[in-house]
Amino acid sequence: MLVVNGITKRYGDQIILEDVSFAVNRGDRMGLIGPNGCGKTTLLRIIAGLERPDSGNVTFQPKGLRIGFLPQGLHVPEDTLIGDLLEPHRVELAHVETELARISDQIARAEGDDAEALMAVYDRTLDRLTFLSLQVSESQAENVLATLGLQDLGLSTPVHELSGGQKTRLSLARVLLSDAELLLLDEPTNHLDIEMLEWLEEWLARIEGGVLIVSHDRTFLDQTVNQILDLDETTHTVRVYDGNFSAYLAMYLTEREKQMAAYRDQEYEIRRMRQDIAHTKEQARRVERSTIDDQQRRYAKKVARKATSRERKLTRYMKSDQRVEKPREGWRMKLEFAKPKHRGQDVLITEDLAIGYPGFEPLLVDVNLHLRAGARVALTGANGLGKTTLLRTISGSMDPFAGRVRLGPSIQLGYMAQEQEVLDPDRSSLALIREAAPMSETEARAFLHYYLLSGEDPLRPISSLSYGERSRLMLALLVAEGSNFLLLDEPINHLDIPSRSRFEAALSMYDGTVIAVVHDRYFIQSFATEVWVVGDRGVRVIL
């Protein structure tokens, strides 16, 4: 269906893609992964024909292949109606219906040859009307809207009335209803809750064509793809792995372990050879200095020449392609959160809690929760049902409608909101940590190292840090301030897979109590000791 051959793309002097080649066949589900900014979206746009490569080509088989492209964001005129966007044939259908009525009136007044000619036009117009009627399925469009949480929006609603999240889901609905044979999906899981994600997975499983997906949702990739395209940020090339994300990760880690073992063996052998060469040279020098016997001196010089020859051979090997390179430190890791050590102390108790916003009906009622020390809670559920409101009420930044929230003794609560604007963009990580806790510079650097902020990172201004680095810094600040109970609101929502893995690595070293609002099922499975599901104006606890 799709052949990408030797694609290279540069922006100025910066290489984005270099000699990228792969193929998508019918039935293939390919996941394109890599850090933010490495060129994934650029590659999709080149395939979709929205950008031109510097070299290489994209071929479709057959040539008229129907392509559905989901970009990040909905780019249409603001006065476009939802119905016209989801069913582009609707406008033409209305026009053809009007035209057919006009021709019918002409036939009623025509005679002879004119009537026969008009009948031929009528038949062709009727065929077109029949075809368009088959393309327009209002019930299917409404079903997709309902599944994506847009059921309250009529097909006559203009796009400008939608929120950012609604526009993203509408753009997804548009592509899914396009009857495309090849889908190019750039972050299709944005703004989808778990129920919507599971519906999308089932939808994609039924598609007979090919799919190329850019996603940071690892469980979604596990459920939907049968191949992984790993776009390397250093070489700017892709490598194809068979299987889903978990199979890719296992294969990558196995290869890395083998490379690391080979690298260690090589380094041991290089050290042994260097020591042997140095020892031989020194032995030859001692013999030359200690004797005037010409034969022994000639033998010592011969030994020295052999050592020099071995040294040159080692130097050539060090510069050759045969040398095993040390594997780069990467984000790919399998984490196992340790089981909580202490579960005795009460951390949080809610009693008949009702929460919401003044002037509106309560979002949640009769919420009775009991949380003990060391627990790690994944708070999940559909969007807009009260997850963030519950965290704000627990933190004390919102008052409950009814009931009460009780924190255990000696509990120091830390709240990490979705917004990162609370960080001063002009300050450095090192300065903020030393302000939060009495540490020397050495101690602060060592502390930040645990949160994967090392080297020059602690000295950089916050404005130059990535979203992932800022998230890890916010976590570090809460821990440095002595928080033993963390409320994390969508801490990995805008992070790519590498940044999510690094945040999880930082969080795995925290032994306090955590409630995290998350939709990432991969994170939930490895992190949570219990799951709180918000729905039907209540909270259901799953242990």
JOGIPE-V561433 format. One record per run of one state. SS is the DSSP state (A for helix, B for strand, O for the rest). FROM is the first residue (numbers start at 1). LEN is the number of residues. Records with the same first field share a line. If there is no record, write none. Layout:
# JOGIPE-V561433
SS: FROM-LEN + FROM-LEN
This chain:
# JOGIPE-V561433
O: 1-1 + 12-2 + 25-4 + 34-6 + 48-7 + 61-6 + 71-10 + 87-2 + 110-2 + 136-2 + 148-10 + 162-2 + 177-5 + 187-7 + 207-3 + 215-3 + 225-2 + 232-6 + 243-2 + 291-3 + 320-26 + 356-8 + 373-3 + 382-5 + 396-6 + 408-5 + 417-11 + 437-4 + 450-7 + 460-1 + 465-2 + 481-4 + 490-7 + 508-5 + 518-3 + 528-2 + 536-2 + 543-1
B: 2-10 + 14-11 + 29-5 + 55-6 + 67-4 + 81-1 + 158-1 + 182-5 + 210-5 + 227-5 + 238-5 + 346-10 + 364-9 + 376-6 + 402-6 + 413-4 + 428-1 + 461-1 + 485-5 + 513-5 + 530-6 + 538-5
A: 40-8 + 82-5 + 89-21 + 112-24 + 138-10 + 159-3 + 164-13 + 194-13 + 218-7 + 245-46 + 294-26 + 387-9 + 429-8 + 441-9 + 457-3 + 462-3 + 467-14 + 497-11 + 521-7
